[in-house]
Amino acid sequence: MKLWDEEIESYRAEAKALLDNLPLDQFQAEEDTSDDPMDHVLAQRELLIQFEPEPSPMAEDSAIPGPAGDIPVRLYIPDNPKAMFLHIHGGGWYTGRPKMSEEANVHIATQHGLALLSVDYRLAPEHPFPAGPDDCEAAAAWMLEHGPKLWGTEKMFIGGESAGGHLSAVTLLRVRDRLGAVDRVLGANLVFGMYDFRGTPSFYGNGGRPDVLTPEGLQQAVSFFIPGLSESERRNPDLSPLFADLSGLPPCLISTGTFDHIADDSYFLAVRMAAAESPVELAVYPDSPHGFVVFPTEMNKAHERRIDAWIASLLAQDA
């Protein structure tokens, strides 16, 4: 079974060459000798800020009510929106903020005419599970309630990358099970997320291929997000979507690179969705690590085109 087409195959040499010359450790803060894990957390947060693009004049900072007080959000609102998009940023559940996805969010909002809200959910370890998912659910509920009046549309997309891919899957299931509004979700864009917190095979080893993730780094991020949870508790479908009932969902696009330490999560989730008869597409990018969407390669451009085509198709079907 071939997981990518000849166009993607033709980009492999460039993807390999980039990885051969890319200092992957630039995405990790320098190791410190402090006994306080918060020192590493704060250093990693500061490091990621350095990679943020220039702020867009289109973006507007605001806040919405949440379960523990106001939740900061970043809005990208075009004229006459066709639908809404709830974006959830990545960062391992303990770093990141909406500004890190500024360029991609501006593109989605302007290219497709979507009122996009990126939620600045509470981060671990200060706020472990379920604080982040609770804030994302609150953002979805707020959009579903206020979107029709503010932006003239009742329909929405949900999507995110890495930790945001995981939180998008969790939020999609909560929209179905808690908010009873899955019929208003046009689709979910799930980009290299983690969907089984017990750890799939690739979590523990990806064959030594170059990746921005490591098993040790993943273990640390997980320990911040779900401290002290047993293996049985990690099978909670509200935490690990791979264990959820995946039937009755809207179209999902699941994307991953083959070098990603959590690639198996995407493979397994896509197959389980297909078996549950939920419409799903699996986009696999060979020789690509976790976070490959930040690299200036033809592989990434193909990924962007795939998302654009997927969104445009769903909007056309809803028109």
N, C-alpha and C positions, 0 to 999 in steps of 0.2 A: 504494500500500500504506500503510495507516494504522498508525502505530506506537503510538498511544495511543487510549484510548476517550473518550467524551464526559465522563465524570467528571473525568478528568485535564485535558481541554480546559477545563473550567469553572474550574480553579484557576490558569490562566495569568496572568490579570490580577493576582492577588495576588502571584504569583512575580515578575512584572515590576516591580511597585511596590516590593517589598522590595529588589530589586537596584538600582533607581534611587536608593534612599536608604541603601544599605549601603556604608560605607567599606571596600572590599575590602582595602586596604592594611593594615588592622588585623591581618591574619593573617600579615604579613611583618615580620620584625625590621627595625629601622632600618638603612639602608645604612651600612656602616662603611668607613673608608679604610685599614684594615689590609691588609697584604700576606699575612697568614696566613689562609687560608680557614677554619681552625678557629675563628677569632673569630666568623665568621658562623654557623657550625654551632652553637656553644655559645649564641649569642644567640637563634637560632631555637628551640632546645630549651627555653630558659628561657621564651620567649614562649608556646609551646604549653602549658606547665604552667599558665599563668594561666587557660586556658580549660577546664581539667579540672573536672568536677563534684565534688561532695562525695563522699568515700569512702563506700562502702556497708558496713554491718555484716555483710553477707552475704559479702563478699570476704575471701579469705585469701591472703597471700603465701607462696609456697613455692619450691622449686627441684627440678629434675630433672637427671639426668646428660645432658651434651651432648658434642659432638665436641671441644670446647676447654675443658672444665670445666663446672661446674654452670650451668644456664640458669634465670634467675629466671622464675617463672610466677605468674599470679594466678588463683585458683580461685573458682568460683561454683557451689556444689554444693547442689541442692535435695534434699528427701527423696525416696527411691525414684526415681532418674533413669530415664527411658525410653530415653535414648541419650546420647551425648557430643557436644560441639561444640568443635572446635579453632578458636579465634579468633586472627586475626593482625592486629595494629593497623597503621594507616597512619602517614604522616609522611615520605614521600619517601625511604625507606630510610635516612635519616640523622637523623631526629627521631622523637618519639613514644614512647609506652610504654602498657602495658595500661590504666592508670588513665584515659586520655583517652576510653575507650569504656565507662566504668563503668555508666552508666545503661542503655545498649543491652544490655550483657552481662547485667546483672541482669534486665532484661526477658526476654531470650531464655531464661535459665536458669529463671526462675519461671513464665513464661507457658507454656512447653512442657515443663518438667520435664527439662531437659538439664543434665548435668554439664559445665560449661563451663570450659575452660582457655585463658587468654590468654597467649601466649608472648612474653616480653620478649627477642626475638632480638637478636643483635649488630648494631650499626649501623655504617654507613659514615660517614665515610671511614676511621675507624680499622680497620674490618673490612669490606672490600669483598667483592663477590660472589666465591665462593659462601657466605660465612660465614652471612649471614642465612638463605638457603634451607636450609643444612645444619642450623641450629638448629630451623627449622620442621619439617623432616623428622624430626629426633630427637624433637620433641614429639609428632608423629603416631605414630611408632613406640612411644614410651613409653605413650601412651594406648591404643593397640591391644593392647599387652602387659599393661598393668596395669588397664585399665578394667574388664574382666570381674570381677576380684576386688574392686576398690575400690568399684565403683558398680553391679555386677550387669548390665552391658550390654556387648555386643560391637560395636554399631553406632555410627557417628559422622557428624557433619557437619563440613565445613571451610568457613570463610568469613572475609572481611575486607574492608576498604575501602581504596581508593587503593593505596599500596604493598602494603597487606595483601591487596587483591584480586589483585594480581599474584602475591604470594607464596603465596596460597591456590591459585591455578591451578598454580603450579610444584609445590607440595606434593601436590596431587591427582595430578599426573602421576607424581611420585616414588612415591606410595603404590601406584599401578598398576604402575610399571615396576621399582621397586627393592624395595618391600616385599611386592609380590604380594598386596595386601589390598584392592583397589578394590571387591570385592564387599561389604566391610563399611562402605563409605561410602554413606550414604543420599542425600547431595546436597552441592553446593558453592554457596555464596552469594558471588558475585563482584561487588563493588560498585565502580564506576568505577576499574577497574585499568588498568595499562599492560601490553600483551601483545606488543608489537613494539618492540624497542629501537633499531631503525633510525629510528623516528619515522613514524607514519602522517600523512596530510595535516593533520588537525586539530591535531597537535602543533605544527606550524609556523605555524598561523593559524586562528582560529575565526571569522573574519569581523568581528573587532573587538567581539565580544560580551563583556559583563562576566564575568569569571571570577577565581577566587582564584589560578589558575595563570597563568603567562606562559611563552612559549617560552624566555626567558632563564632563568627559574627552573627550568624542567624540565631544560634543558641542564645547569645546575649540579648538580641532584640526580643526574642520570644520570652525570655526570663523577665524582661522589663514589662512586657505587655500582659502576660498571664502568670505572675509569680505564684509558685507553689501548687499549680494545678496538676492533678494526677493524670495518668494516661486516659482513664475512663472519663474524667471531666473534660479532657481535650477533645473527646468525641462529641461534645455538645454541638448539635447542628447550628446553634446560634453563634458559635465560635468557628467551627469547622464546617463550611457549607458542603463539603464532599459527603457528609453524613445526613444531609437534609433530604426531604422529599423534593425532588427537582422537577416535578411535573407542573404543568399549567403556567409555565414562565413565558415571558415575551422573548423575541429573538435575542440571542447573546452572541457576541463576537469575542472569542477567547484567543489571546495572542501570547506567544512566548518564543524565546530563542533557545536553541538546542543546548547551548553551553550554560544556561541558567541553572543554578542549584535548586530552584523550585520549579523547573520545567515539568516534572511529573505531575505536579498539582494541576496544571492546565490540561495536560493530556487526560488525566483521570476524570476531571470535572466535565470536560467536553463529552467524553464517552458516556458518562452517567446521565448527562442531560439528554443526549441523543436516545439512550435507552428508555428514558422517561417520556420520550416523544415531545420534548420541548425543542423548538427550533434553535439550532446552534451551529456556528461556524468556528472551526479551529484554524488559526493562522500560525504556521510554524516557520521560523526564520533560522536557517542553518548557520552555524559558526557565529552565533550572536549570543552575547552574555546578558545577564540581568541588566536592565537599564539601557539597552542598546539604542533606545529612542533618542538619547541625547547625543549620539555620534553622527557626524556629517557624512553618512554613507548612502549609497544607492539602496541598500537594504532597508534603511530607515525611511527613505523616501517612498519605497514600495509599501511599507507599513502604513505610512500616512495616507497614501492613495487608497489603500484597502479600507481604512476607517472612513475616509470621505465617501467612497462608493457605497459603503454599508449604510451610513447615515442618510445619504441622499435617496437610496432605495426605500428605506423605511418611511421617510417623509413623503415620498411619492405615493407609496401604498396608502398612507393615511390621508392624502389630499382628497 
